[in-house]
Amino acid sequence: MNYLDLRRSDNYSGIFGHESPETENSKYCYDDLIIVMICLSGKAKFCLGGKEYDVTGNSFLCIAPGEPFHFRDRSGDFDADIIIFTDYILKKTAQGLISIYFSKILREHPLQHIPEHKASMCHHIFGYLKQLIEDSDNFFQRQIIKDYLEILFYEGCNIMLHDSKNGIDEKQRHESKKNKITGDFLNLAEKEIKNSRKVEYYALKLRMSAKYMSSVVKEVTGKTPTEWINEYTLTESKIMLKNSENSIQSISYDLGFATPSHFGKFFKERTGMTPKEFRKAGRYPAPDDRNQNLAVADADSDAASAKFSPDPA
């Protein structure tokens, strides 16, 4: 599976395989994948992150990368739509504040109950995604898939915000302000990473002190602005290395490094390869979302269960 794989399964068997009741407590875990499951009918009990969740009709469950999970029980009529995608897709599709909200769903509110009409809408989107996965002749396949995934991310975040809108107190309003500051910083850093790699540059653009912005971003995301800037720089450097004819020297200057050697050190510390080795390896597809080499496949039971082999621990 490459970093842009998207898989779609008709029901739970796409993840677990056709398991017997004796294996229902087998634990599953995958470091790089996000699973979104929308229950269409029936019910099931899932253990996720040490907590037990009752998944019923018109609800969705999100499983974060690296989160061990297993199901304890399911009804005979349990049926669900499932999509499985890499964390990389989330980073490329859900930007700024939506990325923060969706990460909050993954870590704090993995189970969401949704109105019937929303569940129906999501079911139709899942069905359309399945058709797109199979429609390799569609010139706009990758862009349409990206757009529909973005709709799902926005809808999930919208549901979470509606569930928590009642009884908003001063603390929650303060947190909302911090989320906005963080979202503004992330959006700005992504757009202007070639202009500057300095925290002060972005703080000035947002009309606040670098110290305050840094404390807010760290509190909301768990990462400092410098860490985010380095992450965006690394992503942009990979894109430029794989999809341009520019020399490594030119790329290093475009990204604000003083010398190519500084860029080489930065890149190798984070990837284990030199820029030259990375370019030669051909690991990443084209960066433009309209032309990304988005490998999509329908996840049959054998392929998916191989990915989700029981955790030996």
Secondary structure, 3 states (H helix, E strand, C coil): CCCCCEEEECCCHHHHCCCCHHHCCCCECCCCEEEEEEEEECEEEEEECCEEEEEECCEEEEECCCCCEEEEEECCCCEEEEEEEEHHHHHHHCCHHHHHHHHHHHHHCCEEECCHHHHHHHHHHHHHHHHHHHCCCCCCHHHHHHHHHHHHHHHHHHHHHHHCCCCCCHHHHHHHHHHHHHHHHHHHHHHHCCCCCCHHHHHHHCCCCHHHHHHHHHHHHCCCHHHHHHHHHHHHHHHHHHHCCCCHHHHHHHCCCCCHHHHHHHHHHHHCCCHHHHHHHCCCCCCCCCCCCCCEEECCHHHHHHHCCCCCC
